[in-house]
Amino acid sequence: MTITPVMPTYARTDVVFERGEGAWLTATDGRRFLDFGAGIAVTSLGHAHPHLTAALKAQVDKLWHTSNLYRIAGQEKLAERLVANSFADTAFFCNSGAEAMECSIKMARRFHQAQGDKGRYCVITARGAFHGRTLATLAAGGQEKHLDGFAPKVEGFDQVAFGNLNEMRAAITPETAAIVVEPVQGEGGIIPADPAYLKALRQIADEFGVLLVFDEVQCGLGRTGKLFAHEWSGVTPDVMALAKGLGGGFPVGACLATERAARFMTAGTHGSTFGGNPLAMAAANAVLDVVLEAGFLGRVNATAHTLWTRLKAMVAKFPKVFSEVRGQGLMIGLKALPPNGDVVGKFFAHGLLTVVGGDNVVRLLPPLNIGATEIDAALAAMDRGCVELSA
Ligand SMILES: *Cc1c(COP(=O)(O)O)cnc(C)c1O
């Protein structure tokens, strides 16, 4: 037997973290790291945030789980707040991004089929997209490397080039139920959609009577400097998936929708045993307490502005390492020239955690509440790494 007790589906870096505080992590061997990956855009308020910790501790002593057979106060509170601060009228709670997307896809099919349009089930997605690792969301993402060995691919997903409106229009058929895009592609390599593209998708969706779904699992919840990334475009979707940053590190996902899109999601049509349990809701409500505070998003934008200015200077200084800074707010991609894994490894050696992305990008997804100290430390680590990579 050579298989490890933990199923080896990840190529993990050899480090075990023991403690976290703000943007900093301490490993079991005493090494300290600056966390500019935030567990892949999850710990958006840093580690051990006092308000989140207190909220979760208080809930731990009261009640963990009751199931969705009963009302859950935290769900009602969180749903009301998400509705009050978005295009949506209603929210379904689950435990992950993939589940939030599954709910979105099911809702899109049911929206048409419950109206008697039984043949409408196809979802058009964008190339380079990532929507999760369940069978349906793998088909939605359409990436060969993720689908390999898991055939047959779930039927009903067509892909077109991200940003290409001609392809999108041409792909629409009487079977199309929805268009699904990430307003900023994350795993695909931090590629923001042009606001004009999102506007046109809204028009196309309306023209053909299909639902427009935004996957904001990675770009939502303040990451881009707006509560939701699509707000930069002025366009609203019919359905939106959230997860990563929503629980600040506690697993929680949500599918938000307009009343029209969700009107056939009646009792018994969808469910989740764990979805929206009191612990998850305490965590997510605590995250919203902070993110919705007056001035929070303004500070995210100011921080992003400072960081972008410094990163642009770094890219100019190291043309053999990076060719571009891209993204929106604190969802940042550095387009690398050496293999991005080498760059991430080099930054790691200098105490900075970053994340690889598609298109040979190094992703920076720092906590949204970092300050000047963290920016200085990150740039110093990157500078040292880039000097070595340029040699
Ligand atoms: C991470 C991610 C998902 C999947 O989320 P999981 O919680 O891993 O299931 C879906 N969509 C996007 C855009 C993501 O970044």
The ligand as a Tripos MOL2 file, in Angstrom:
@<TRIPOS>MOLECULE
LIG
   15    15     1     0     0
SMALL
NO_CHARGES

@<TRIPOS>ATOM
      1 C1        -14.3160   27.7950   -6.2100 C.3       1 LIG1
      2 C2        -15.3570   28.0630   -7.2190 C.ar      1 LIG1
      3 C3        -16.4630   27.2100   -7.3760 C.ar      1 LIG1
      4 C4        -16.6140   25.9330   -6.6050 C.3       1 LIG1
      5 O1        -16.6770   26.1280   -5.2370 O.3       1 LIG1
      6 P1        -16.4850   24.8880   -4.2290 P.3       1 LIG1
      7 O2        -16.8040   25.4770   -2.9000 O.co2     1 LIG1
      8 O3        -15.0840   24.4120   -4.3750 O.co2     1 LIG1
      9 O4        -17.4550   23.8500   -4.6360 O.co2     1 LIG1
     10 C5        -17.4410   27.5720   -8.2900 C.ar      1 LIG1
     11 N1        -17.3300   28.6880   -9.0200 N.ar      1 LIG1
     12 C6        -16.2780   29.5240   -8.9040 C.ar      1 LIG1
     13 C7        -16.2260   30.7720   -9.7280 C.3       1 LIG1
     14 C8        -15.2490   29.2280   -8.0220 C.ar      1 LIG1
     15 O5        -14.1880   30.0430   -7.9290 O.3       1 LIG1
@<TRIPOS>BOND
     1     1     2 1
     2     2     3 ar
     3     2    14 ar
     4     3     4 1
     5     3    10 ar
     6     4     5 1
     7     5     6 1
     8     6     7 2
     9     6     8 1
    10     6     9 1
    11    10    11 ar
    12    11    12 ar
    13    12    13 1
    14    12    14 ar
    15    14    15 1
@<TRIPOS>SUBSTRUCTURE
     1 LIG1         1 GROUP 0 **** ****
